[in-house]
């Protein structure tokens, strides 16, 4: 099918910053896009051809939105998959598929899938609710410490806690969850895999992620990762193993742990553009957003070869600030060589909300990391 300057329609479920950045490519290529998002002020609303305000978790809303489209994709996993299954039956190409999304949406199901396919991951137990989790502790079937994860709807660091004592249990929400062995790791890594319906597959270089200790969000992403070449090869091999098992189409961001023993373990995956790949806009021949569009439209995949080293810094809402957003000191940050800010277009800030990111490029990664720390200190995302 011809998508360039044609009547073909591409739909995106979700109109946040990831959708907005996907639209950079569709605008460049004159691909007709429809976006569905609950918010009337979604960042994607101005860049798409048709914007629909509605709930992407609602069956009828998703079905009605998708039935006139040729291809349908996502910028967030938490969408109604029953509607996607019906649309697939009616000939709408949905990438990732409803089956892939259903495996990924529930972290317990996702973890079971890894074990069934001999994909290395931390040992875990599944529980239907907090009461059964507590009973497992009382009966010594589960011991401290462990990592608690909500099975459903976890996002941007929400729904994950390290549980070291009974007192830590008090802050947990009820509902289906998993208890995962606390793994001693040295690095958190990520590999992005792209695959089109024809089976062509490429991987981006391994990146290293540094997390904010309180918000449990990615604070810095470094490309390339500061690890040995044999570890990079092992990480890419595991990411490809996950991709092949899921038979996914589009982008698949595979988050990994490098343990003290040198093992690579899968943490979780995201079947879409991901925070760990934002740096590619400046550092790669083909950025992750263009790559996702290429993949879902079954076009030849682009080169993932890096052109320069880079560090991405997330810009999140400052603690104690809620309301109309104001970005302090961006002009000063622009004085630093190699700095490119990306502001997502969210008008309201709140503590730890992702409001933008900055990529810093430099031929020397350590110098880029120093500049990233400088930028992090300079820019404050506050309310007016």
ZANUDREN-134614 format. One record per residue (C-alpha): residue number from 1; residue in three letters; x, y, z. Coordinates in steps of 0.25 Angstrom, whole numbers, plus 5000, padded with zeros to 4 digits. Layout:
BEGIN
i = NUM; aa = ala; X = X; Y = Y; Z = Z
...
This chain:
BEGIN
i = 1; aa = unk; X = 5000; Y = 5000; Z = 5000
i = 2; aa = unk; X = 5005; Y = 5014; Z = 4997
i = 3; aa = unk; X = 5004; Y = 5023; Z = 5009
i = 4; aa = unk; X = 5011; Y = 5036; Z = 5004
i = 5; aa = unk; X = 5002; Y = 5047; Z = 5000
i = 6; aa = unk; X = 4991; Y = 5037; Z = 4999
i = 7; aa = unk; X = 4977; Y = 5033; Z = 5005
i = 8; aa = unk; X = 4983; Y = 5023; Z = 5014
i = 9; aa = unk; X = 4980; Y = 5025; Z = 5028
i = 10; aa = unk; X = 4990; Y = 5022; Z = 5040
i = 11; aa = unk; X = 4984; Y = 5023; Z = 5054
i = 12; aa = unk; X = 4991; Y = 5025; Z = 5067
i = 13; aa = unk; X = 4985; Y = 5021; Z = 5081
i = 14; aa = unk; X = 4990; Y = 5031; Z = 5090
i = 15; aa = unk; X = 4994; Y = 5046; Z = 5088
i = 16; aa = unk; X = 5005; Y = 5049; Z = 5098
i = 17; aa = unk; X = 5019; Y = 5052; Z = 5095
i = 18; aa = unk; X = 5022; Y = 5039; Z = 5088
i = 19; aa = unk; X = 5011; Y = 5041; Z = 5079
i = 20; aa = unk; X = 5015; Y = 5055; Z = 5076
i = 21; aa = unk; X = 5029; Y = 5050; Z = 5073
i = 22; aa = unk; X = 5024; Y = 5040; Z = 5064
i = 23; aa = unk; X = 5017; Y = 5051; Z = 5056
i = 24; aa = unk; X = 5030; Y = 5057; Z = 5053
i = 25; aa = unk; X = 5032; Y = 5046; Z = 5043
i = 26; aa = unk; X = 5017; Y = 5046; Z = 5038
i = 27; aa = unk; X = 5017; Y = 5061; Z = 5035
i = 28; aa = unk; X = 5031; Y = 5059; Z = 5028
i = 29; aa = unk; X = 5025; Y = 5048; Z = 5019
i = 30; aa = unk; X = 5011; Y = 5054; Z = 5017
i = 31; aa = unk; X = 5005; Y = 5041; Z = 5024
i = 32; aa = unk; X = 4990; Y = 5044; Z = 5028
i = 33; aa = unk; X = 4989; Y = 5041; Z = 5043
i = 34; aa = unk; X = 4978; Y = 5040; Z = 5053
i = 35; aa = unk; X = 4980; Y = 5041; Z = 5068
i = 36; aa = unk; X = 4971; Y = 5037; Z = 5079
i = 37; aa = unk; X = 4974; Y = 5042; Z = 5093
i = 38; aa = unk; X = 4966; Y = 5045; Z = 5106
i = 39; aa = unk; X = 4971; Y = 5059; Z = 5107
i = 40; aa = unk; X = 4966; Y = 5071; Z = 5099
i = 41; aa = unk; X = 4980; Y = 5077; Z = 5101
i = 42; aa = unk; X = 4988; Y = 5065; Z = 5097
i = 43; aa = unk; X = 5002; Y = 5069; Z = 5091
i = 44; aa = unk; X = 4999; Y = 5061; Z = 5078
i = 45; aa = unk; X = 4986; Y = 5069; Z = 5075
i = 46; aa = unk; X = 4992; Y = 5080; Z = 5066
i = 47; aa = unk; X = 5001; Y = 5071; Z = 5058
i = 48; aa = unk; X = 4992; Y = 5060; Z = 5053
i = 49; aa = unk; X = 4982; Y = 5061; Z = 5042
i = 50; aa = unk; X = 4970; Y = 5057; Z = 5051
i = 51; aa = unk; X = 4969; Y = 5057; Z = 5066
i = 52; aa = unk; X = 4958; Y = 5050; Z = 5074
i = 53; aa = unk; X = 4956; Y = 5052; Z = 5088
i = 54; aa = unk; X = 4953; Y = 5039; Z = 5095
i = 55; aa = unk; X = 4957; Y = 5027; Z = 5104
i = 56; aa = unk; X = 4966; Y = 5017; Z = 5098
i = 57; aa = unk; X = 4963; Y = 5007; Z = 5109
i = 58; aa = unk; X = 4948; Y = 5007; Z = 5104
i = 59; aa = unk; X = 4944; Y = 4996; Z = 5094
i = 60; aa = unk; X = 4934; Y = 5004; Z = 5086
i = 61; aa = unk; X = 4942; Y = 5017; Z = 5086
i = 62; aa = unk; X = 4954; Y = 5009; Z = 5081
i = 63; aa = unk; X = 4946; Y = 5001; Z = 5071
i = 64; aa = unk; X = 4939; Y = 5013; Z = 5065
i = 65; aa = unk; X = 4952; Y = 5020; Z = 5064
i = 66; aa = unk; X = 4960; Y = 5009; Z = 5057
i = 67; aa = unk; X = 4949; Y = 5003; Z = 5047
i = 68; aa = unk; X = 4952; Y = 5013; Z = 5036
i = 69; aa = unk; X = 4967; Y = 5012; Z = 5037
i = 70; aa = unk; X = 4978; Y = 5004; Z = 5029
i = 71; aa = unk; X = 4988; Y = 5003; Z = 5040
i = 72; aa = unk; X = 4987; Y = 5005; Z = 5055
i = 73; aa = unk; X = 4998; Y = 5006; Z = 5065
i = 74; aa = unk; X = 5000; Y = 5011; Z = 5080
i = 75; aa = unk; X = 5008; Y = 5020; Z = 5088
i = 76; aa = unk; X = 5004; Y = 5014; Z = 5101
i = 77; aa = unk; X = 5001; Y = 4999; Z = 5104
i = 78; aa = unk; X = 4989; Y = 5001; Z = 5113
i = 79; aa = unk; X = 4978; Y = 5001; Z = 5102
i = 80; aa = unk; X = 4966; Y = 4992; Z = 5099
i = 81; aa = unk; X = 4971; Y = 4979; Z = 5093
i = 82; aa = unk; X = 4957; Y = 4973; Z = 5090
i = 83; aa = unk; X = 4954; Y = 4985; Z = 5081
i = 84; aa = unk; X = 4968; Y = 4982; Z = 5074
i = 85; aa = unk; X = 4964; Y = 4968; Z = 5072
i = 86; aa = unk; X = 4951; Y = 4971; Z = 5065
i = 87; aa = unk; X = 4958; Y = 4981; Z = 5057
i = 88; aa = unk; X = 4969; Y = 4971; Z = 5053
i = 89; aa = unk; X = 4957; Y = 4962; Z = 5048
i = 90; aa = unk; X = 4952; Y = 4973; Z = 5040
i = 91; aa = unk; X = 4965; Y = 4975; Z = 5033
i = 92; aa = unk; X = 4971; Y = 4987; Z = 5040
i = 93; aa = unk; X = 4986; Y = 4984; Z = 5042
i = 94; aa = unk; X = 4989; Y = 4986; Z = 5057
i = 95; aa = unk; X = 5004; Y = 4987; Z = 5061
i = 96; aa = unk; X = 5007; Y = 4982; Z = 5071
i = 97; aa = unk; X = 4996; Y = 4972; Z = 5071
i = 98; aa = unk; X = 4985; Y = 4970; Z = 5081
i = 99; aa = unk; X = 4992; Y = 4957; Z = 5085
i = 100; aa = unk; X = 5005; Y = 4963; Z = 5087
i = 101; aa = unk; X = 4999; Y = 4974; Z = 5096
i = 102; aa = unk; X = 4992; Y = 4965; Z = 5104
i = 103; aa = unk; X = 5005; Y = 4957; Z = 5108
i = 104; aa = unk; X = 5011; Y = 4970; Z = 5112
i = 105; aa = unk; X = 5000; Y = 4978; Z = 5119
i = 106; aa = unk; X = 5000; Y = 4968; Z = 5130
i = 107; aa = unk; X = 5014; Y = 4967; Z = 5137
i = 108; aa = unk; X = 5011; Y = 4954; Z = 5143
i = 109; aa = unk; X = 5007; Y = 4948; Z = 5129
i = 110; aa = unk; X = 5019; Y = 4955; Z = 5123
i = 111; aa = unk; X = 5028; Y = 4949; Z = 5134
i = 112; aa = unk; X = 5022; Y = 4935; Z = 5132
i = 113; aa = unk; X = 5024; Y = 4937; Z = 5117
i = 114; aa = unk; X = 5039; Y = 4939; Z = 5119
i = 115; aa = unk; X = 5040; Y = 4926; Z = 5127
i = 116; aa = unk; X = 5033; Y = 4918; Z = 5117
i = 117; aa = unk; X = 5042; Y = 4922; Z = 5106
i = 118; aa = unk; X = 5055; Y = 4921; Z = 5114
i = 119; aa = unk; X = 5057; Y = 4936; Z = 5114
i = 120; aa = unk; X = 5066; Y = 4940; Z = 5126
i = 121; aa = unk; X = 5059; Y = 4948; Z = 5136
i = 122; aa = unk; X = 5058; Y = 4949; Z = 5151
i = 123; aa = unk; X = 5050; Y = 4938; Z = 5159
i = 124; aa = unk; X = 5036; Y = 4943; Z = 5162
i = 125; aa = unk; X = 5023; Y = 4939; Z = 5169
i = 126; aa = unk; X = 5009; Y = 4943; Z = 5165
i = 127; aa = unk; X = 4998; Y = 4947; Z = 5174
i = 128; aa = unk; X = 4983; Y = 4951; Z = 5172
i = 129; aa = unk; X = 4983; Y = 4961; Z = 5183
i = 130; aa = unk; X = 4991; Y = 4967; Z = 5195
i = 131; aa = unk; X = 4985; Y = 4958; Z = 5205
i = 132; aa = unk; X = 4990; Y = 4945; Z = 5198
i = 133; aa = unk; X = 5004; Y = 4952; Z = 5197
i = 134; aa = unk; X = 5003; Y = 4955; Z = 5212
i = 135; aa = unk; X = 5000; Y = 4940; Z = 5214
i = 136; aa = unk; X = 5012; Y = 4936; Z = 5206
i = 137; aa = unk; X = 5021; Y = 4944; Z = 5215
i = 138; aa = unk; X = 5014; Y = 4938; Z = 5228
i = 139; aa = unk; X = 5016; Y = 4924; Z = 5223
i = 140; aa = unk; X = 5030; Y = 4927; Z = 5219
i = 141; aa = unk; X = 5028; Y = 4924; Z = 5204
i = 142; aa = unk; X = 5033; Y = 4938; Z = 5202
i = 143; aa = unk; X = 5044; Y = 4945; Z = 5209
i = 144; aa = unk; X = 5049; Y = 4959; Z = 5210
i = 145; aa = unk; X = 5055; Y = 4966; Z = 5202
i = 146; aa = unk; X = 5047; Y = 4965; Z = 5189
i = 147; aa = unk; X = 5042; Y = 4975; Z = 5178
i = 148; aa = unk; X = 5027; Y = 4977; Z = 5178
i = 149; aa = unk; X = 5021; Y = 4980; Z = 5164
i = 150; aa = unk; X = 5006; Y = 4983; Z = 5161
i = 151; aa = unk; X = 5002; Y = 4974; Z = 5150
i = 152; aa = unk; X = 4994; Y = 4984; Z = 5143
i = 153; aa = unk; X = 4995; Y = 4999; Z = 5139
i = 154; aa = unk; X = 5009; Y = 5001; Z = 5144
i = 155; aa = unk; X = 5016; Y = 5013; Z = 5137
i = 156; aa = unk; X = 5027; Y = 5023; Z = 5138
i = 157; aa = unk; X = 5032; Y = 5016; Z = 5151
i = 158; aa = unk; X = 5018; Y = 5015; Z = 5157
i = 159; aa = unk; X = 5014; Y = 5001; Z = 5163
i = 160; aa = unk; X = 5028; Y = 4997; Z = 5167
i = 161; aa = unk; X = 5034; Y = 4996; Z = 5181
i = 162; aa = unk; X = 5045; Y = 4989; Z = 5188
i = 163; aa = unk; X = 5040; Y = 4982; Z = 5200
i = 164; aa = unk; X = 5050; Y = 4980; Z = 5211
i = 165; aa = unk; X = 5041; Y = 4978; Z = 5224
i = 166; aa = unk; X = 5026; Y = 4977; Z = 5228
i = 167; aa = unk; X = 5025; Y = 4992; Z = 5230
i = 168; aa = unk; X = 5028; Y = 4994; Z = 5215
i = 169; aa = unk; X = 5015; Y = 4986; Z = 5212
i = 170; aa = unk; X = 5006; Y = 4997; Z = 5217
i = 171; aa = unk; X = 5009; Y = 5006; Z = 5205
i = 172; aa = unk; X = 5005; Y = 4995; Z = 5195
i = 173; aa = unk; X = 4992; Y = 4996; Z = 5187
i = 174; aa = unk; X = 4983; Y = 4984; Z = 5186
i = 175; aa = unk; X = 4981; Y = 4976; Z = 5174
i = 176; aa = unk; X = 4988; Y = 4966; Z = 5165
i = 177; aa = unk; X = 5003; Y = 4967; Z = 5167
i = 178; aa = unk; X = 5016; Y = 4959; Z = 5166
i = 179; aa = unk; X = 5028; Y = 4958; Z = 5176
i = 180; aa = unk; X = 5041; Y = 4957; Z = 5169
i = 181; aa = unk; X = 5054; Y = 4953; Z = 5174
i = 182; aa = unk; X = 5063; Y = 4965; Z = 5178
i = 183; aa = unk; X = 5075; Y = 4963; Z = 5168
i = 184; aa = unk; X = 5088; Y = 4970; Z = 5171
i = 185; aa = unk; X = 5091; Y = 4977; Z = 5158
i = 186; aa = unk; X = 5102; Y = 4987; Z = 5154
i = 187; aa = unk; X = 5095; Y = 4993; Z = 5142
i = 188; aa = unk; X = 5081; Y = 4995; Z = 5136
i = 189; aa = unk; X = 5082; Y = 4994; Z = 5121
i = 190; aa = unk; X = 5073; Y = 4995; Z = 5109
i = 191; aa = unk; X = 5073; Y = 4990; Z = 5095
i = 192; aa = unk; X = 5062; Y = 4995; Z = 5085
i = 193; aa = unk; X = 5059; Y = 4985; Z = 5074
i = 194; aa = unk; X = 5051; Y = 4988; Z = 5061
i = 195; aa = unk; X = 5044; Y = 4978; Z = 5053
i = 196; aa = unk; X = 5035; Y = 4980; Z = 5041
i = 197; aa = unk; X = 5024; Y = 4970; Z = 5036
i = 198; aa = unk; X = 5033; Y = 4964; Z = 5025
i = 199; aa = unk; X = 5043; Y = 4960; Z = 5037
i = 200; aa = unk; X = 5054; Y = 4970; Z = 5035
i = 201; aa = unk; X = 5060; Y = 4973; Z = 5048
i = 202; aa = unk; X = 5070; Y = 4983; Z = 5054
i = 203; aa = unk; X = 5075; Y = 4986; Z = 5067
i = 204; aa = unk; X = 5080; Y = 4999; Z = 5073
i = 205; aa = unk; X = 5093; Y = 5000; Z = 5081
i = 206; aa = unk; X = 5092; Y = 4996; Z = 5096
i = 207; aa = unk; X = 5089; Y = 5008; Z = 5105
i = 208; aa = unk; X = 5091; Y = 5010; Z = 5120
i = 209; aa = unk; X = 5081; Y = 5016; Z = 5129
i = 210; aa = unk; X = 5082; Y = 5023; Z = 5142
i = 211; aa = unk; X = 5070; Y = 5024; Z = 5150
i = 212; aa = unk; X = 5064; Y = 5035; Z = 5160
i = 213; aa = unk; X = 5065; Y = 5028; Z = 5174
i = 214; aa = unk; X = 5052; Y = 5034; Z = 5179
i = 215; aa = unk; X = 5043; Y = 5034; Z = 5166
i = 216; aa = unk; X = 5048; Y = 5021; Z = 5160
i = 217; aa = unk; X = 5049; Y = 5028; Z = 5147
i = 218; aa = unk; X = 5060; Y = 5028; Z = 5137
i = 219; aa = unk; X = 5068; Y = 5041; Z = 5139
i = 220; aa = unk; X = 5079; Y = 5039; Z = 5129
i = 221; aa = unk; X = 5081; Y = 5030; Z = 5117
i = 222; aa = unk; X = 5095; Y = 5028; Z = 5112
i = 223; aa = unk; X = 5099; Y = 5023; Z = 5098
i = 224; aa = unk; X = 5107; Y = 5015; Z = 5097
i = 225; aa = unk; X = 5106; Y = 5008; Z = 5110
i = 226; aa = unk; X = 5119; Y = 5008; Z = 5118
i = 227; aa = unk; X = 5121; Y = 4992; Z = 5118
i = 228; aa = unk; X = 5130; Y = 4982; Z = 5111
i = 229; aa = unk; X = 5127; Y = 4978; Z = 5097
i = 230; aa = unk; X = 5124; Y = 4964; Z = 5100
i = 231; aa = unk; X = 5113; Y = 4968; Z = 5110
i = 232; aa = unk; X = 5107; Y = 4977; Z = 5099
i = 233; aa = unk; X = 5107; Y = 4965; Z = 5090
i = 234; aa = unk; X = 5100; Y = 4957; Z = 5101
i = 235; aa = unk; X = 5090; Y = 4968; Z = 5103
i = 236; aa = unk; X = 5086; Y = 4969; Z = 5089
i = 237; aa = unk; X = 5085; Y = 4954; Z = 5087
i = 238; aa = unk; X = 5075; Y = 4954; Z = 5099
i = 239; aa = unk; X = 5067; Y = 4965; Z = 5093
i = 240; aa = unk; X = 5066; Y = 4958; Z = 5080
i = 241; aa = unk; X = 5062; Y = 4946; Z = 5087
i = 242; aa = unk; X = 5050; Y = 4953; Z = 5093
i = 243; aa = unk; X = 5046; Y = 4960; Z = 5080
i = 244; aa = unk; X = 5046; Y = 4946; Z = 5073
i = 245; aa = unk; X = 5038; Y = 4940; Z = 5084
i = 246; aa = unk; X = 5028; Y = 4951; Z = 5084
i = 247; aa = unk; X = 5027; Y = 4952; Z = 5068
i = 248; aa = unk; X = 5025; Y = 4967; Z = 5070
i = 249; aa = unk; X = 5024; Y = 4977; Z = 5059
i = 250; aa = unk; X = 5029; Y = 4991; Z = 5061
i = 251; aa = unk; X = 5039; Y = 4995; Z = 5072
i = 252; aa = unk; X = 5041; Y = 4987; Z = 5085
i = 253; aa = unk; X = 5049; Y = 4993; Z = 5096
i = 254; aa = unk; X = 5055; Y = 4982; Z = 5105
i = 255; aa = unk; X = 5060; Y = 4987; Z = 5119
i = 256; aa = unk; X = 5071; Y = 4978; Z = 5125
i = 257; aa = unk; X = 5079; Y = 4976; Z = 5137
i = 258; aa = unk; X = 5094; Y = 4973; Z = 5137
i = 259; aa = unk; X = 5096; Y = 4965; Z = 5150
i = 260; aa = unk; X = 5109; Y = 4965; Z = 5158
i = 261; aa = unk; X = 5111; Y = 4951; Z = 5153
i = 262; aa = unk; X = 5111; Y = 4956; Z = 5138
i = 263; aa = unk; X = 5097; Y = 4951; Z = 5135
i = 264; aa = unk; X = 5087; Y = 4958; Z = 5126
i = 265; aa = unk; X = 5073; Y = 4958; Z = 5131
i = 266; aa = unk; X = 5060; Y = 4963; Z = 5125
i = 267; aa = unk; X = 5053; Y = 4973; Z = 5134
i = 268; aa = unk; X = 5041; Y = 4977; Z = 5125
i = 269; aa = unk; X = 5038; Y = 4982; Z = 5111
i = 270; aa = unk; X = 5031; Y = 4993; Z = 5104
i = 271; aa = unk; X = 5025; Y = 4990; Z = 5090
i = 272; aa = unk; X = 5026; Y = 5004; Z = 5085
i = 273; aa = unk; X = 5036; Y = 5016; Z = 5085
i = 274; aa = unk; X = 5042; Y = 5017; Z = 5099
i = 275; aa = unk; X = 5049; Y = 5027; Z = 5108
i = 276; aa = unk; X = 5062; Y = 5019; Z = 5106
i = 277; aa = unk; X = 5062; Y = 5023; Z = 5091
i = 278; aa = unk; X = 5059; Y = 5038; Z = 5091
i = 279; aa = unk; X = 5074; Y = 5041; Z = 5089
i = 280; aa = unk; X = 5073; Y = 5034; Z = 5075
i = 281; aa = unk; X = 5067; Y = 5047; Z = 5070
i = 282; aa = unk; X = 5081; Y = 5053; Z = 5071
i = 283; aa = unk; X = 5090; Y = 5041; Z = 5072
i = 284; aa = unk; X = 5086; Y = 5031; Z = 5061
i = 285; aa = unk; X = 5084; Y = 5031; Z = 5046
i = 286; aa = unk; X = 5070; Y = 5027; Z = 5048
i = 287; aa = unk; X = 5063; Y = 5031; Z = 5060
i = 288; aa = unk; X = 5054; Y = 5022; Z = 5068
i = 289; aa = unk; X = 5041; Y = 5029; Z = 5064
i = 290; aa = unk; X = 5044; Y = 5029; Z = 5049
i = 291; aa = unk; X = 5048; Y = 5014; Z = 5051
i = 292; aa = unk; X = 5035; Y = 5011; Z = 5057
i = 293; aa = unk; X = 5027; Y = 5017; Z = 5045
i = 294; aa = unk; X = 5036; Y = 5010; Z = 5035
i = 295; aa = unk; X = 5034; Y = 4996; Z = 5043
i = 296; aa = unk; X = 5018; Y = 4997; Z = 5044
i = 297; aa = unk; X = 5017; Y = 5002; Z = 5029
i = 298; aa = unk; X = 5026; Y = 4990; Z = 5025
i = 299; aa = unk; X = 5036; Y = 4999; Z = 5019
i = 300; aa = unk; X = 5051; Y = 4996; Z = 5019
i = 301; aa = unk; X = 5057; Y = 4999; Z = 5033
i = 302; aa = unk; X = 5067; Y = 5010; Z = 5034
i = 303; aa = unk; X = 5081; Y = 5009; Z = 5039
i = 304; aa = unk; X = 5083; Y = 5009; Z = 5054
i = 305; aa = unk; X = 5098; Y = 5012; Z = 5054
i = 306; aa = unk; X = 5101; Y = 5024; Z = 5063
i = 307; aa = unk; X = 5107; Y = 5037; Z = 5058
i = 308; aa = unk; X = 5111; Y = 5042; Z = 5071
i = 309; aa = unk; X = 5111; Y = 5039; Z = 5086
i = 310; aa = unk; X = 5100; Y = 5045; Z = 5094
i = 311; aa = unk; X = 5093; Y = 5046; Z = 5108
i = 312; aa = unk; X = 5078; Y = 5048; Z = 5110
i = 313; aa = unk; X = 5073; Y = 5056; Z = 5122
i = 314; aa = unk; X = 5058; Y = 5055; Z = 5126
i = 315; aa = unk; X = 5052; Y = 5068; Z = 5130
i = 316; aa = unk; X = 5041; Y = 5065; Z = 5140
i = 317; aa = unk; X = 5032; Y = 5074; Z = 5149
i = 318; aa = unk; X = 5039; Y = 5079; Z = 5161
i = 319; aa = unk; X = 5034; Y = 5074; Z = 5175
i = 320; aa = unk; X = 5025; Y = 5084; Z = 5181
i = 321; aa = unk; X = 5020; Y = 5090; Z = 5168
i = 322; aa = unk; X = 5006; Y = 5087; Z = 5162
i = 323; aa = unk; X = 5000; Y = 5096; Z = 5152
i = 324; aa = unk; X = 5003; Y = 5104; Z = 5139
i = 325; aa = unk; X = 5017; Y = 5100; Z = 5135
i = 326; aa = unk; X = 5029; Y = 5109; Z = 5134
i = 327; aa = unk; X = 5043; Y = 5105; Z = 5129
i = 328; aa = unk; X = 5054; Y = 5112; Z = 5137
i = 329; aa = unk; X = 5068; Y = 5114; Z = 5130
i = 330; aa = unk; X = 5066; Y = 5107; Z = 5117
i = 331; aa = unk; X = 5073; Y = 5119; Z = 5110
i = 332; aa = unk; X = 5085; Y = 5117; Z = 5119
i = 333; aa = unk; X = 5085; Y = 5102; Z = 5116
i = 334; aa = unk; X = 5085; Y = 5105; Z = 5101
i = 335; aa = unk; X = 5098; Y = 5112; Z = 5103
i = 336; aa = unk; X = 5104; Y = 5098; Z = 5105
i = 337; aa = unk; X = 5110; Y = 5092; Z = 5093
i = 338; aa = unk; X = 5102; Y = 5080; Z = 5088
i = 339; aa = unk; X = 5089; Y = 5083; Z = 5095
i = 340; aa = unk; X = 5076; Y = 5080; Z = 5089
i = 341; aa = unk; X = 5063; Y = 5082; Z = 5097
i = 342; aa = unk; X = 5050; Y = 5075; Z = 5094
i = 343; aa = unk; X = 5038; Y = 5081; Z = 5101
i = 344; aa = unk; X = 5026; Y = 5072; Z = 5100
i = 345; aa = unk; X = 5015; Y = 5082; Z = 5100
i = 346; aa = unk; X = 5008; Y = 5079; Z = 5114
i = 347; aa = unk; X = 5003; Y = 5091; Z = 5120
i = 348; aa = unk; X = 5001; Y = 5086; Z = 5134
i = 349; aa = unk; X = 5013; Y = 5081; Z = 5142
i = 350; aa = unk; X = 5013; Y = 5073; Z = 5155
i = 351; aa = unk; X = 5024; Y = 5066; Z = 5163
i = 352; aa = unk; X = 5032; Y = 5056; Z = 5154
i = 353; aa = unk; X = 5022; Y = 5057; Z = 5142
i = 354; aa = unk; X = 5031; Y = 5056; Z = 5129
i = 355; aa = unk; X = 5030; Y = 5069; Z = 5123
i = 356; aa = unk; X = 5042; Y = 5068; Z = 5113
i = 357; aa = unk; X = 5056; Y = 5064; Z = 5111
i = 358; aa = unk; X = 5069; Y = 5069; Z = 5107
i = 359; aa = unk; X = 5079; Y = 5062; Z = 5098
i = 360; aa = unk; X = 5094; Y = 5065; Z = 5099
i = 361; aa = unk; X = 5103; Y = 5060; Z = 5088
i = 362; aa = unk; X = 5118; Y = 5060; Z = 5089
i = 363; aa = unk; X = 5129; Y = 5052; Z = 5082
i = 364; aa = unk; X = 5134; Y = 5048; Z = 5096
i = 365; aa = unk; X = 5123; Y = 5041; Z = 5105
i = 366; aa = unk; X = 5129; Y = 5045; Z = 5118
i = 367; aa = unk; X = 5129; Y = 5060; Z = 5114
i = 368; aa = unk; X = 5114; Y = 5058; Z = 5109
i = 369; aa = unk; X = 5111; Y = 5052; Z = 5123
i = 370; aa = unk; X = 5117; Y = 5064; Z = 5130
i = 371; aa = unk; X = 5109; Y = 5074; Z = 5122
i = 372; aa = unk; X = 5097; Y = 5066; Z = 5125
i = 373; aa = unk; X = 5099; Y = 5068; Z = 5140
i = 374; aa = unk; X = 5101; Y = 5083; Z = 5137
i = 375; aa = unk; X = 5088; Y = 5083; Z = 5129
i = 376; aa = unk; X = 5080; Y = 5076; Z = 5140
i = 377; aa = unk; X = 5085; Y = 5086; Z = 5150
i = 378; aa = unk; X = 5081; Y = 5098; Z = 5141
i = 379; aa = unk; X = 5067; Y = 5094; Z = 5136
i = 380; aa = unk; X = 5056; Y = 5095; Z = 5146
i = 381; aa = unk; X = 5041; Y = 5090; Z = 5143
i = 382; aa = unk; X = 5033; Y = 5098; Z = 5152
i = 383; aa = unk; X = 5019; Y = 5104; Z = 5153
i = 384; aa = unk; X = 5016; Y = 5119; Z = 5151
